[in-house]
Amino acid sequence: MASSSDTPPLLFDRTLLRQRRTRAARGYEEFAFLASRAADDLADRLMAVNRTFDRALVIGGAGAVGRAIAARPELAAKIGTLIEADISPAMAAKASGASLVMDEERLPVADESVGLVVSCLSLHWTNDLVGALIQINRALKPDGFFACAMLGGATLTELRQSLMAAEDEIYGQVSARVSPFADTVDLAGLLARAGFAMPVSDVDRLSVRYGNAFVLMRDLRRMGETSVLASRPRTPVHRQFFVKTAQIYAERFAEADGRIPAKFEILHAAGWAPHESQPKPLRPGSAKVRLADALGVKERGAGEKAGG
């Protein structure tokens, strides 16, 4: 029996995550630019994989990966059965084909049963990322392929700093209000720790411009990407707190035209389920290859989104 010290810390409230994603499902497409961008990049990278897959599982993305695959007939022809899954029933229902409601922390998939697993902006909410990756590895057939996109450490740094400064000024304390995210090197190493062969990783950075911090926070809520930290403050805050946050954000980060930037970092990683035909896997943490170079695709440039 594992000791309590072996149990990963509870970082995220997964029940709240399901509720937040269900709330965001209504009208989600209008605010799904991050999921759409990540899904398009994932599909482009899959195009470069010279392999066919009889069965594929997509985790997250609210149907965006299925749509991206369907828009590329050459890629769609390489995939037999495609199943899109989400922790939220309302988000899972957005799949154009077969769908599944599931929690990737307890993957309900038989060992060695799928040839391809794709995760789109989902894994950054897992309490035990390595554990989730191990389960995905087990679900893959030998020499099966895994590709993922998740939010990285530089995401929302401006909002994080503004929230902390506002809380310190008004309440004289600082709480974690924006989730912690992995960084690029960590993700490649985590795939290796989870047993994936030939892990590679890359990063897509974009800066999105908004009219003010209130519009940014609205978009995050409508994306289902607001904080679900288990240690989040439970005491309600007054509107003054958010007004002060918006004021600090504008004072510190506004550009010449008065609009504010919000940085997002989408980490991409990929690896193979082990097979005897493969080269010897890299040591955990030693993956240094850029995913864009490995798959022969170009990195995406910075994006811009107008705020209200």
QUIMOHU-V247586 format. One record per residue. N is the residue number from 0. SS is DSSP state (~ for helix, > for strand, _ for the rest). Layout:
((N | SS) (N | SS))
This chain:
((0 | _) (1 | _) (2 | _) (3 | ~) (4 | ~) (5 | ~) (6 | _) (7 | _) (8 | _) (9 | _) (10 | _) (11 | >) (12 | _) (13 | ~) (14 | ~) (15 | ~) (16 | ~) (17 | ~) (18 | ~) (19 | ~) (20 | ~) (21 | ~) (22 | ~) (23 | ~) (24 | ~) (25 | _) (26 | _) (27 | ~) (28 | ~) (29 | ~) (30 | ~) (31 | _) (32 | ~) (33 | ~) (34 | ~) (35 | ~) (36 | ~) (37 | ~) (38 | ~) (39 | ~) (40 | ~) (41 | ~) (42 | ~) (43 | ~) (44 | ~) (45 | ~) (46 | ~) (47 | _) (48 | _) (49 | _) (50 | _) (51 | _) (52 | >) (53 | >) (54 | >) (55 | >) (56 | >) (57 | >) (58 | >) (59 | _) (60 | _) (61 | _) (62 | _) (63 | ~) (64 | ~) (65 | ~) (66 | ~) (67 | ~) (68 | ~) (69 | ~) (70 | _) (71 | _) (72 | ~) (73 | ~) (74 | ~) (75 | ~) (76 | _) (77 | _) (78 | >) (79 | >) (80 | >) (81 | >) (82 | >) (83 | >) (84 | >) (85 | >) (86 | _) (87 | _) (88 | ~) (89 | ~) (90 | ~) (91 | ~) (92 | _) (93 | _) (94 | _) (95 | _) (96 | _) (97 | >) (98 | >) (99 | >) (100 | >) (101 | _) (102 | _) (103 | ~) (104 | ~) (105 | ~) (106 | _) (107 | _) (108 | _) (109 | _) (110 | _) (111 | _) (112 | _) (113 | >) (114 | >) (115 | >) (116 | >) (117 | >) (118 | >) (119 | >) (120 | _) (121 | _) (122 | ~) (123 | ~) (124 | ~) (125 | _) (126 | _) (127 | _) (128 | ~) (129 | ~) (130 | ~) (131 | ~) (132 | ~) (133 | ~) (134 | ~) (135 | ~) (136 | ~) (137 | ~) (138 | ~) (139 | >) (140 | >) (141 | >) (142 | >) (143 | >) (144 | >) (145 | >) (146 | >) (147 | >) (148 | >) (149 | >) (150 | >) (151 | >) (152 | _) (153 | _) (154 | _) (155 | _) (156 | ~) (157 | ~) (158 | ~) (159 | ~) (160 | ~) (161 | ~) (162 | ~) (163 | ~) (164 | ~) (165 | ~) (166 | ~) (167 | ~) (168 | ~) (169 | ~) (170 | ~) (171 | _) (172 | _) (173 | _) (174 | _) (175 | _) (176 | _) (177 | _) (178 | _) (179 | _) (180 | _) (181 | >) (182 | _) (183 | ~) (184 | ~) (185 | ~) (186 | ~) (187 | ~) (188 | ~) (189 | ~) (190 | ~) (191 | ~) (192 | ~) (193 | _) (194 | _) (195 | _) (196 | >) (197 | >) (198 | >) (199 | >) (200 | >) (201 | >) (202 | >) (203 | >) (204 | >) (205 | >) (206 | >) (207 | >) (208 | >) (209 | >) (210 | _) (211 | _) (212 | ~) (213 | ~) (214 | ~) (215 | ~) (216 | ~) (217 | ~) (218 | ~) (219 | ~) (220 | ~) (221 | ~) (222 | ~) (223 | _) (224 | _) (225 | _) (226 | _) (227 | _) (228 | >) (229 | _) (230 | _) (231 | _) (232 | _) (233 | _) (234 | _) (235 | _) (236 | _) (237 | _) (238 | ~) (239 | ~) (240 | ~) (241 | ~) (242 | ~) (243 | ~) (244 | ~) (245 | ~) (246 | ~) (247 | ~) (248 | ~) (249 | ~) (250 | ~) (251 | ~) (252 | ~) (253 | >) (254 | _) (255 | _) (256 | _) (257 | _) (258 | _) (259 | >) (260 | >) (261 | >) (262 | >) (263 | >) (264 | >) (265 | >) (266 | >) (267 | >) (268 | >) (269 | >) (270 | >) (271 | >) (272 | _) (273 | _) (274 | _) (275 | _) (276 | _) (277 | _) (278 | _) (279 | _) (280 | _) (281 | _) (282 | _) (283 | _) (284 | _) (285 | _) (286 | _) (287 | _) (288 | _) (289 | >) (290 | ~) (291 | ~) (292 | ~) (293 | ~) (294 | ~) (295 | _) (296 | _) (297 | _) (298 | _) (299 | _) (300 | _) (301 | _) (302 | _) (303 | _) (304 | _) (305 | _) (306 | _) (307 | _))
